Amino acid sequence: MPRTRQTVIAVLGALSVEPMTGYAVRENIRDVLGHFWSESVGQIYPTLADLERQGLVRRQHGARPGSSMFAITPEGHEHLKELLGEPIQQAPPRNGLLLRLFFGSTLGPDACRALLEQARADARQRLAGFQALRAAITAEDNPDQLPYSLITISAGEHSARGVIAWADESLAALDAAAPEAPAALDATAPPE
């Protein structure tokens, strides 16, 4: 599924929860979907305009003069359902960390070790964030959405734990591959 169709899913999905301004759609995607999906600001506003032209969202006057709210239409709900039912197209992976580690013999073991330690620290921070998000979502009164939110949070927690375990294993592998330091000369040994 092309990225633009994914953007449509993110925007219609956000509006399926409640009507929002374009800014609120952007913030919602960043804050709520951000642990597994990101969207460029440059994509959201043109997408809203296209969806409005297609009759999938409608513009309403906002609370402030000059502000606009967008609401999903019944046709928009149907279109969202159709898009969500399409097969998922996997994007080719792009992982700068793994790219650097693959060329670790050029980078050197100390730099690789630092990259792995940073990846582990970042994963621990993400895990703590997911755990806080789990507590916040569980405290909300939205039983229809709760299991689906928890599924995505769980994926993030598992991913973070996986990175932590991988970093620990990789650091141990670097330690095991390190050449042993030369034994210190024993000052008491007779010269040869």
N, C-alpha and C positions, 0 to 999 in steps of 0.2 A: 504494500500500500504506500503510495507516494507520501512524502512528508506533508504536503498540503492537505491531504485527506486526514492525516493524523491531527493536523492543526484544527481542522473542522470538528473532529471528534472531541478534542480538548475544549474548544470554545462552546460547542453545543452542550457538551457534558456539564460544563460549569453553569451554563444558563438553565440547564434542566433542574438545577437545585433551586435557583431563585433568579428573578430579574436582577441585572447588574449594569453598572456603567462599564464602558470599555476598560477604564482604569481598574475597576473592581475585578473584571474578568482576568486581567493580567495579573493582579495581586493574588487572586484565588488560584490560578494555575501555578504561580510561583510558590505560594505558601502551602497549598493543600496537595497539589500533585507533584510538587517540586522534588520529592524524594525519589521519584521514578520518571518524571517527565519534565522537560523544559521547553519553553517556547520563546521565540524572539519577539520583542515588542513590535518589531517591524512586520511580523506576520499577523498579529492579533487584530489590529485595526482594519487592514484590508480584508481579512477574513470576515469580520463583522459586517463590513459594507457588502461583500459578495453574498453573505447569507441573507442580508436584508433584501437585496435585489432579487434573490431567488424565493423570497417569501418564507424562509425558514426561521427568521427572527423578525420581530417588529420593534421599532423604536418608540419609546414612550417618553413623555416629558419627565425629567428628574425632579427631585425635591428642590434643587437650586435652579434659579433662572439660567437658562442656556445649557443646562446639563441634560444628557440623554441617558435613559435606561434602555437596555435591550432585554427582550423577553423571547423565549423560544415559542414558536407557534406549534399547533398540532402537527403540521407538516414537518416541522423541524424535529419533533420527537420521533416521528416515523423514520425520517432520514437518519437520525442518530442511531436508532435501532438497527437499520440496515447496515450502516457503516460498522457498528460494533459486531455484527454477525459475519463480516468479511474475514477471510483468512489473514493472519498476521504475517507481514513481510519483515523478515529479520534484516536489520541494517548491518552492513559490514562492520566488524569491530575496529575501534581505533583506541588503543590504550598506550598513552605515552610512557607510562611506567614500564610496561612489559617491553616496549620498543627499546628503552634504554637498558633494561636488564639483559635483553637478548644480546646486546653488544657490550656486555659487562667486562669482557676481557680488555676492551679498549678503555672503558670507563674506569676500571679498577675496583678492587674489592671494597675499599673504604667508602667510595662513592656509592657503590651498590648497597652496601650495608646501611648507609644514611638514607637512601631512597626507601629501603624496606622498613626501616624504623619509622620514617615519616608516614609511610602507607599504613603501618600498624597503628600509629597514633591517630591518624585521620579516621581509620575504621573504628577505633574505640570511641572517638568523638561522635561519629555517625550513629553508632550503637546506642550511646547515651541519648542522643536526640530522638531516635526511634522509640526508645523506652519512655521518654517524656511524652512523645506524641501519642503512644499507646494509652498512657494514663489520661491524657486530655480527651482523646476520642472516646474512651470508655466512660468518662464522666459526663459526656454530652447525652442529651436525651433524643437519640435518633436511632431507635432499634431497627428500622428498615435498612439503614445504611451501615450499621455497626459491623456486621460480619464481613462486608466487602472492604471496608476501610482496614479492618484488622488483618485481612488477607494480604493487602499490599504492604502494610507495616511489617508483617511477619517476613515477607520476602526481603525487605530492607534489613531486618535484624539478622536473618540467615546469611545474607550477602556480607554484612559487616563482620559477623563471626567467622565466615569463611576466609575473608581477607586476613583477619587476625591470625587464624590458624596457619594459613599459607605463609604469611610473613614470618611467623615463628619457625616454621619448618625450613623456609628459605634461609633465614639467618643461621640456623643450625647447619645447613648444608654449606654455607659460605665458611663457617668456622671449621667444619670438617675438611674442607678443601684447602684451607690456608696452609702454606708451607710452615713447617715447624721452625721456630726460632732456633738459631744455632746455640748449642749448649755453651754456657758460660765457661770460660777457662777456669779450671780449678787451680787456685794459687798454690795449693799445697802439693800438687802433683809434680814429680821431678821432670825437668825438661828432657825431651827426647834426644 
